[in-house]
């Protein structure tokens, strides 16, 4: 074993009962490699981690570990006592003193008060930071991270991302978050159909290499098919002639020895085929001056939104800000406390909640559960297709709900929602129990879905590729974010290591007869934008002028967005044409691409100036 080699798996095999996870698996982990581990659910990714960590044994094969190897294992499930304080938990770290851990913890956004607080009082995001701090204190040179971004808000995901980018050691990371894998890894370990293959590069490089391998195999298969046809034609033509019979038989024997080329489809080749929704009116739903919460506890106040048919909206905000509460109100799972929520003509919503799987009937099979809630117009084959794309194919589709794992039940519940043909899909963290490939397939299908989609997800790639509008939930307020999702991520990244108060903002309960009392902090960076809100006092001429200018800016921003999208679409077409172009034609297309890129930069610069002017106008209106 070379000095740079930390660990090797040689001829590894592991089975449970009659199911073989992998066999003859071989790969190595070298110093400072950042490896993303991907593969369908049930292929043995977590089992592999347990074997590397020494918690389980191989059936056959060997794990060869370097003497210098120090493993840090971040598991999916917590192993601590939530009643103890964070400081008490960290004091068990043997390699780093508590004072040094506290200094490192401040860099992860942990405050002195949080060190002294019981673990149960910390949100999921801050618990993840605590576990990272403990791992850091153990000073491992190989970390095993099993789905570390599950249930994390964007802020903590960015903290984790930066932590991994700067980690001066090796790690193996199981994740279905494509954006996270792209930004943190430089190798991909693919576990599929019992094999393990290690690819150099990030997740985008992996897909490119997989496509190249498939193209090469297709070329070989076509070449072999042509050779086979020549032999068959020769045998058919001369096999009956005595002079050629021996030669024909010889060629047929040679053909029998030819290698058969097996063509595996790319992992994301299959799509989740969502049946198209029924047609509805232009308006999906409208909220006017709405308060949302539970009983007398108001979580979100003065919500004003207009959602049109076909809008794809991403709901963003820190954990505990009230995103799930907003989705419940939009789906009419809970009543609004104040104001009006109106649905558009013939609108119905399919609502996927984080605990919706609890409503499944234990004695139904997977197919029966999907069929029961499917729209009457959905065909049996469409139901089977959805089942297969959610990893219930063959005999798995006949399993009873009562024998399924929690993740499998969640996938059945998601399938039920997708088969309803609802004009509006409201999805709360739909990717949590899906593998990488299924997330990719679902992403593509939802991006193309002609109905309205409203989603909450911690997966940046999922939100970015589906959402065309961003709704921010922050400090009890809801607003249409004046920018793209990448702009929002950038704004969160600036404050990702700060100590913000956790949990939701609570407001006074307003009865229907009460007048609205504005309690807004004008200095807040997320001051409320409410274009639909009624003006409660007579507008002054100055206010009227400012409002008119704001409306002009809104129209200009919309026009700029359309121009930018058209240009980006044109650039994609130009890039495709460039791949096959040569000579003067290629030079001409390259110039067009450069000109398009320059125009996009000019439009984006103009857009930013208008957004800044709009914010200044809103601040001025508020001060009048």
C-alpha positions in Angstrom: 0.0 0.0 0.0 1.4 3.4 -1.0 1.8 6.3 1.4 -1.0 8.2 -0.2 -3.4 5.3 0.2 -5.7 5.4 3.2 -7.9 2.5 2.5 -8.6 -0.3 0.0 -11.6 -2.5 -0.5 -10.5 -5.7 -2.4 -13.0 -8.2 -3.7 -15.7 -7.1 -1.2 -19.0 -9.0 -1.1 -22.0 -8.4 1.2 -25.5 -9.9 1.2 -28.6 -9.8 3.4 -30.7 -12.9 3.2 -31.2 -13.5 -0.5 -30.3 -10.0 -1.6 -26.7 -9.4 -2.8 -25.7 -5.8 -2.2 -22.3 -6.0 -3.9 -19.7 -8.6 -4.9 -16.1 -8.5 -6.0 -16.2 -4.7 -5.2 -12.8 -3.1 -5.4 -11.8 0.6 -4.9 -9.3 2.7 -3.0 -9.4 6.0 -1.0 -6.4 8.2 -1.2 -5.3 11.1 1.0 -7.3 14.3 0.5 -9.8 12.8 -2.0 -13.3 14.1 -1.7 -15.6 11.3 -2.9 -19.3 11.5 -3.5 -21.1 8.1 -3.2 -24.2 7.6 -5.3 -26.5 4.8 -6.3 -30.1 3.7 -6.1 -31.7 3.1 -2.7 -31.0 -0.3 -1.3 -27.7 -0.8 -3.1 -25.6 -0.8 0.1 -24.2 2.7 0.5 -24.8 3.0 4.2 -23.7 -0.7 4.7 -20.4 0.2 2.9 -19.8 3.0 5.4 -20.5 0.7 8.4 -18.0 -1.9 6.9 -15.3 0.8 6.5 -16.0 2.0 10.0 -15.7 -1.5 11.4 -19.3 -1.8 12.5 -20.1 -4.6 10.1 -18.1 -7.3 8.4 -17.8 -8.3 4.8 -19.0 -11.8 3.7 -16.0 -12.1 1.5 -13.1 -9.9 0.6 -10.9 -7.6 2.6 -10.7 -4.0 3.8 -7.0 -2.9 4.0 -6.6 0.2 6.3 -3.5 2.4 6.5 -1.8 2.5 10.0 -2.3 6.3 9.8 -6.0 6.0 9.1 -8.3 8.0 11.5 -12.0 7.7 10.7 -14.7 10.1 11.6 -18.3 8.8 11.0 -21.3 11.2 10.7 -24.3 8.9 10.8 -27.8 9.6 9.6 -29.2 9.1 13.1 -28.1 10.9 16.3 -26.3 8.9 19.0 -26.2 11.5 21.8 -28.3 12.3 24.9 -30.4 15.4 24.0 -30.8 16.3 27.7 -27.1 17.0 28.1 -25.5 20.4 27.1 -23.6 20.8 24.0 -20.4 21.5 26.1 -20.8 18.2 28.0 -21.2 16.4 24.7 -18.0 18.0 23.2 -16.0 17.3 26.4 -16.0 13.6 25.4 -13.8 14.5 22.4 -10.4 13.2 23.4 -8.2 14.7 20.7 -9.1 18.4 21.2 -9.6 20.4 24.4 -13.0 22.1 25.0 -11.6 25.6 24.8 -10.2 25.0 21.4 -13.4 23.4 20.2 -15.3 26.5 21.3 -13.0 28.7 19.3 -13.6 26.4 16.2 -17.4 26.4 17.0 -17.6 30.2 16.8 -16.3 29.9 13.2 -19.3 27.6 12.6 -21.7 30.1 14.0 -22.2 28.5 17.4 -22.6 31.0 20.3 -21.5 30.7 23.9 -25.2 30.5 24.9 -25.6 27.5 22.6 -22.6 25.7 24.2 -24.3 26.0 27.6 -27.8 25.0 26.3 -29.2 21.4 26.2 -28.9 19.8 22.8 -32.7 19.3 22.6 -33.1 23.1 22.5 -31.0 23.4 19.3 -32.6 23.2 15.8 -31.6 20.5 13.3 -29.2 22.9 11.6 -27.3 23.8 14.8 -27.2 20.2 15.8 -25.5 19.4 12.5 -22.9 22.1 13.3 -22.3 20.6 16.7 -21.7 17.1 15.2 -19.3 18.6 12.6 -17.4 20.3 15.4 -17.1 17.0 17.3 -15.8 15.4 14.1 -13.3 18.2 13.6 -12.1 17.7 17.1 -11.4 14.0 16.5 -9.0 15.1 13.8 -9.9 12.4 11.2 -8.1 12.0 7.9 -11.1 10.2 6.5 -14.7 11.3 7.2 -17.8 9.2 6.3 -20.8 11.5 5.9 -24.2 9.8 5.4 -26.8 12.1 3.9 -25.6 15.1 6.0 -27.9 17.7 4.3 -31.2 15.9 5.1 -33.6 18.4 6.8 -30.9 21.1 6.8 -31.9 24.7 5.9 -30.0 26.5 3.2 -27.9 28.5 5.7 -26.5 25.4 7.5 -26.0 23.6 4.1 -23.8 26.5 3.1 -21.8 26.2 6.3 -21.4 22.5 5.8 -20.4 23.1 2.2 -17.7 25.5 3.1 -16.5 23.2 5.9 -16.0 20.3 3.4 -14.5 22.5 0.7 -11.7 23.5 3.2 -11.3 20.1 4.8 -7.7 19.1 4.6 -8.3 15.4 4.5 -10.3 12.8 2.7 -14.0 12.2 3.0 -16.7 10.0 1.5 -20.1 11.6 1.2 -23.5 10.0 0.5 -25.9 12.5 -0.9 -28.8 12.9 -3.4 -28.2 16.7 -3.7 -26.5 17.3 -7.1 -25.5 20.9 -6.3 -23.9 19.9 -3.0 -22.0 17.0 -4.6 -20.8 19.3 -7.5 -19.4 21.9 -5.1 -17.7 19.6 -2.5 -16.4 16.4 -4.3 -13.7 15.6 -6.8 -14.4 11.9 -7.3 -17.6 9.9 -7.6 -18.0 6.3 -6.4 -21.0 4.7 -8.2 -22.6 1.7 -6.6 -25.0 0.0 -9.0 -26.1 -3.6 -9.7 -23.6 -5.0 -7.4 -20.6 -3.1 -8.9 -18.5 -0.2 -7.6 -16.8 2.1 -10.0 -14.8 5.2 -9.1 -14.8 8.1 -11.5 -12.5 11.1 -11.4 -14.2 14.5 -11.3 -17.4 15.9 -9.8 -21.0 14.8 -10.5 -21.2 16.7 -13.8 -18.0 15.1 -15.0 -19.4 11.7 -13.9 -22.5 12.0 -16.2 -20.3 13.2 -19.1 -18.0 10.1 -18.6 -21.0 7.8 -18.4 -22.4 9.2 -21.6 -19.0 8.8 -23.3 -18.8 5.2 -22.1 -22.3 4.4 -23.4 -21.5 6.0 -26.8 -18.3 3.8 -27.1 -20.3 0.7 -26.2 -23.0 1.6 -28.7 -20.4 2.0 -31.4 -18.9 -1.4 -30.5 -22.3 -3.0 -30.4 -23.2 -1.6 -33.8 -19.9 -2.8 -35.3 -20.4 -6.3 -33.8 -23.9 -6.4 -35.1 -22.8 -5.6 -38.6 -20.1 -8.4 -38.4 -22.8 -10.8 -37.2 -25.1 -9.9 -40.1 -22.3 -10.5 -42.6 -21.7 -14.0 -41.2 -25.4 -14.8 -41.2 -25.8 -13.6 -44.8 -22.8 -15.7 -45.8 -24.3 -18.8 -44.1 -27.7 -18.2 -45.6 -26.3 -17.8 -49.1 -23.7 -20.6 -49.2 -24.6 -23.0 -46.3 -26.4 -25.4 -48.6 -23.5 -25.6 -51.1 -21.1 -28.5 -50.4 -18.1 -26.4 -51.4 -19.0 -23.6 -48.9 -20.7 -25.5 -46.1 -17.5 -26.1 -44.0 -16.6 -22.4 -44.4 -20.1 -21.3 -43.4 -20.0 -23.5 -40.3 -16.6 -22.2 -39.3 -17.8 -18.6 -39.5 -20.9 -19.4 -37.4 -18.7 -20.9 -34.7 -16.6 -17.7 -34.7 -19.7 -15.6 -34.3 -20.8 -17.7 -31.3 -17.6 -16.8 -29.6 -18.0 -13.1 -30.1 -18.5 -11.0 -26.9 -22.1 -9.8 -26.3 -22.0 -6.1 -25.6 -24.4 -5.2 -22.7 -25.8 -1.7 -23.0 -26.9 -0.3 -19.7 -29.1 2.7 -19.8 -27.9 5.9 -18.1 -29.2 6.1 -14.5 -31.4 9.1 -15.2 -32.6 7.9 -18.5 -36.1 7.1 -17.1 -38.4 9.9 -16.2 -41.1 10.2 -13.6 -44.1 10.5 -16.0 -46.6 12.7 -14.2 -50.1 12.6 -15.8 -51.0 16.1 -17.1 -53.4 18.1 -14.9 -56.9 19.3 -15.7 -57.2 22.8 -17.1 -58.1 25.6 -14.8 -58.4 29.4 -15.0 -55.5 31.9 -15.1 -55.5 32.4 -11.3 -54.4 29.6 -9.0 -54.8 31.3 -5.7 -54.7 34.7 -4.1 -54.0 35.7 -0.5 -55.0 39.1 0.8 -53.9 40.4 4.2 -53.7 36.8 5.6 -52.5 35.8 9.0 -51.5 32.1 9.4 -50.9 30.1 12.5 -52.4 27.7 15.1 -55.2 28.8 17.4 -54.2 32.2 18.8 -50.5 31.7 17.9 -49.8 33.7 14.7 -46.8 32.5 12.8 -47.1 34.6 9.5 -48.7 38.0 9.3 -50.1 40.2 6.5 -49.4 37.7 3.8 -50.2 39.0 0.3 -49.5 36.8 -2.7 -50.9 36.1 -6.1 -50.1 32.7 -7.7 -51.0 32.2 -11.3 -51.7 29.0 -13.1 -48.3 27.5 -14.3 -46.2 29.3 -11.7 -43.4 27.2 -10.3 -42.7 28.7 -6.9 -39.8 27.8 -4.5 -40.5 28.6 -0.8 -37.3 29.5 1.0 -36.3 30.4 4.5 -34.5 29.2 7.6 -35.7 26.1 9.5 -38.5 27.2 11.8 -39.4 30.3 9.8 -42.9 29.0 8.9 -42.5 27.5 5.5 -44.5 24.3 6.3 -47.1 26.4 8.0 -47.5 28.5 4.8 -47.9 25.3 2.7 -50.5 23.9 5.1 -52.5 27.1 4.7 -52.2 27.1 0.9 -53.4 23.5 0.8 -56.2 24.4 3.2 -55.0 21.9 5.7 -55.3 24.6 8.3 -57.7 27.6 8.2 -56.3 31.1 7.9 -56.7 33.2 11.1 -57.4 36.4 9.3 -57.8 37.7 5.8 -58.9 36.0 2.6 -57.4 32.9 0.7 -59.2 32.3 -2.6 -58.7 29.4 -5.1 -59.0 30.0 -8.8 -61.7 28.4 -11.1 -61.8 24.6 -10.7 -58.5 24.5 -8.7 -57.7 21.5 -6.6 -54.3 20.9 -4.9 -52.3 17.7 -4.3 -50.5 18.2 -1.0 -47.4 16.1 -0.1 -46.6 16.7 3.6 -43.5 15.4 5.5 -45.8 13.0 7.5 -48.4 12.2 4.8 -47.4 8.6 4.7 -49.1 8.0 8.0 -52.4 8.2 6.1 -51.7 5.0 4.0 -53.7 1.8 4.6 -51.5 -0.9 6.0 -53.2 -3.9 4.2 -53.1 -2.3 0.7 -50.3 -3.2 -1.8 -48.2 -0.5 -3.3 -50.2 -0.6 -6.6 -53.5 -0.7 -4.7 -52.6 2.4 -2.7 -51.5 4.2 -5.9 -54.7 3.2 -7.8 -57.1 4.2 -5.0 -56.1 7.9 -5.1 -55.3 8.1 -8.9 -57.6 10.2 -11.1 -60.2 8.2 -13.0 -58.6 9.1 -16.3 -55.2 7.7 -15.3 -54.4 4.4 -17.0 -53.1 1.3 -15.3 -49.8 1.5 -17.2 -49.3 5.1 -16.0 -49.8 3.8 -12.4 -47.2 1.1 -12.9 -44.8 3.6 -14.6 -45.0 5.9 -11.5 -44.5 2.8 -9.2 -41.4 1.8 -11.2 -39.9 5.3 -11.3 -40.3 5.4 -7.5 -38.4 2.2 -7.2 -41.4 -0.2 -6.9 -41.0 -2.5 -9.9 -41.8 -6.2 -10.3 -42.7 -7.9 -7.1 -41.9 -4.8 -5.0 -45.1 -3.2 -6.4 -47.1 -6.1 -4.8 -45.7 -5.5 -1.3 -48.1 -4.6 1.5 -47.8 -1.1 2.9 -47.3 -2.5 6.5 -44.0 -4.2 5.5 -42.5 -1.1 3.9 -39.8 1.1 5.6 -40.6 4.7 6.4 -38.8 5.9 3.3 -40.7 3.5 1.1 -44.0 4.6 2.5 -43.1 8.2 1.8 -42.4 7.3 -1.8 -45.9 5.7 -2.1 -47.5 8.8 -0.6 -45.6 11.0 -3.2 -46.8 8.7 -6.0 -50.4 9.1 -4.8 -50.1 12.9 -5.1 -48.5 12.8 -8.6 -51.3 10.5 -9.9 -54.2 12.8 -8.9 -53.8 15.1 -12.0 -54.0 18.1 -9.7 -53.7 21.5 -11.3 -51.6 22.6 -8.3 -48.9 20.5 -6.6 -47.8 21.6 -3.1 -44.7 19.6 -2.1 -43.0 19.8 1.3 -39.5 18.2 1.2 -40.4 15.6 -1.5 -36.8 14.5 -2.1 -35.9 13.4 1.5 -36.5 9.6 0.9 -35.5 9.5 -2.8 -32.1 8.3 -4.2 -30.0 10.5 -6.4 -31.3 9.2 -9.7 -34.9 9.4 -8.7 -34.4 13.0 -7.6 -32.9 13.8 -11.0 -35.9 12.2 -12.8 -38.5 13.9 -10.6 -36.7 17.3 -11.1 -36.9 17.0 -14.9 -40.6 16.1 -14.7 -41.6 18.8 -12.3 -39.7 21.4 -14.3 -41.8 20.5 -17.4 -45.1 20.1 -15.4 -47.7 22.5 -17.0 -49.6 23.0 -13.8 -48.7 25.1 -10.7 -45.9 23.8 -8.5 -45.2 25.1 -5.0 -42.2 23.4 -3.3 -40.2 23.5 -0.1 -36.8 21.7 -0.4 -33.3 21.9 1.1 -31.9 20.6 -2.2 -30.6 23.6 -4.1 -30.4 21.9 -7.5 -34.0 20.8 -7.1 -35.3 24.3 -6.3 -33.1 26.0 -8.9 -34.2 23.9 -11.8 -37.9 23.9 -11.0 -38.7 27.2 -9.5 -39.3 30.3 -11.7 -40.3 32.5 -8.7 -38.9 32.6 -5.2 -41.1 33.2 -2.1 -39.1 34.1 1.0 -40.4 33.4 4.6 -38.5 35.4 7.2 -39.3 36.8 10.6 -43.0 36.2 10.3 -43.3 37.8 6.9 -43.7 36.4 3.4 -42.6 38.2 0.2 -41.9 37.6 -3.5 -38.1 37.7 -3.6 -36.9 40.3 -6.1 -34.3 38.0 -7.8 -33.5 34.5 -9.0 -32.7 31.6 -6.6 -28.9 32.1 -7.1 -29.3 35.7 -5.8 -31.1 34.4 -2.7 -28.4 31.8 -2.1 -25.7 34.5 -2.4 -27.6 36.8 0.1 -27.9 33.9 2.6 -24.3 32.9 2.1 -23.1 36.3 3.3 -24.7 35.7 6.7 -24.4 31.9 6.9 -21.9 32.0 9.8 -23.8 34.6 11.9 -25.9 33.8 14.9 -29.5 34.5 14.0 -32.3 33.9 16.4 -33.9 30.5 15.8 -37.5 29.6 15.5 -40.6 31.4 14.3 -41.7 34.9 15.0 -44.9 35.2 17.0 -47.4 38.0 16.5 -50.5 39.1 18.4 -53.7 37.2 17.3 -56.0 39.4 15.2 -59.7 38.8 15.2 -61.6 39.3 12.0 -63.1 42.6 13.2 -59.8 44.1 14.2 -58.0 46.7 12.1 -54.5 45.7 11.0 -51.6 47.2 13.0 -48.4 47.3 11.1 -45.5 46.1 13.3 -42.7 46.0 10.7 -39.1 46.8 11.3 -38.1 49.2 8.6 -34.4 48.4 9.0 -35.0 44.6 8.4 -33.1 43.4 5.3 -36.2 41.4 4.4 -38.7 44.3 4.7 -42.1 43.3 3.4 -43.0 43.9 -0.2 -46.8 43.9 -0.6 -47.9 45.1 -3.9 -51.4 43.7 -3.4 -51.9 45.2 0.1 -54.7 47.8 0.3 -53.5 51.3 1.3 -54.9 52.0 4.7 -54.6 55.8 4.8 -55.1 58.3 2.0 -52.1 58.3 -0.3 -50.2 61.6 -0.7 -49.2 62.9 -4.1 -45.6 61.9 -3.4 -46.8 58.4 -2.5 -48.8 58.1 -5.7 -45.8 59.2 -7.8 -43.5 56.7 -6.0 -46.1 53.9 -6.5 -46.4 54.7 -10.2 -42.6 54.5 -10.6 -42.5 51.2 -8.7 -45.1 49.8 -11.1 -43.0 50.9 -14.0 -40.0 49.2 -12.6 -41.9 46.0 -12.0 -42.9 46.0 -15.7 -39.4 46.7 -16.8 -38.0 43.9 -14.6 -40.5 41.5 -16.1 -39.5 42.6 -19.6 -35.8 42.2 -18.7 -36.4 38.7 -17.4 -38.2 37.7 -20.6 -35.3 39.1 -22.8 -32.7 37.3 -20.7 -34.5 34.0 -20.9 -34.8 34.3 -24.7 -31.1 35.1 -25.0 -30.1 32.2 -22.8 -32.3 29.9 -24.8 -30.7 31.2 -28.0 -27.3 30.6 -26.5 -28.1 27.0 -25.8 -29.1 26.5 -29.4 -26.0 28.2 -30.6 -23.9 26.0 -28.3 -25.5 22.9 -29.8 -24.8 24.1 -33.3 -21.2 24.9 -32.5 -20.5 21.3 -31.5 -20.9 20.1 -35.1 -19.7 23.3 -36.9 -16.3 23.7 -38.5 -14.1 26.5 -40.0 -15.7 29.8 -40.7 -19.1 28.7 -39.5 -17.7 27.8 -36.1 -16.0 31.2 -35.9 -19.2 33.0 -36.7 -21.2 31.0 -34.1 -18.5 31.7 -31.5 -18.9 35.4 -32.2 -22.6 35.2 -31.8 -22.2 33.4 -28.5 -19.9 36.1 -27.2 -22.3 38.8 -28.3 -25.2 37.1 -26.6 -23.2 36.7 -23.4 -22.3 40.3 -23.4 -25.9 41.3 -23.9 -27.0 39.1 -21.0 -24.5 40.8 -18.8 -25.8 44.2 -19.8 -29.4 43.1 -19.1 -28.4 41.7 -15.7 -26.6 44.9 -14.8 -29.7 47.0 -15.7 -31.9 44.5 -13.7 -29.8 45.0 -10.6 -29.9 48.8 -10.9 -33.7 48.7 -11.2 -34.0 46.3 -8.2 -31.9 48.7 -6.1 -34.1 51.7 -7.2 -37.2 49.7 -6.3 -35.9 48.9 -2.8 -35.1 52.6 -2.3 -38.7 53.6 -3.4 -40.2 51.0 -1.0 -38.1 52.3 1.9 -39.1 55.9 1.1 -42.8 55.0 0.9 -42.5 53.3 4.3 -41.0 56.3 5.9 -43.8 58.7 4.7 
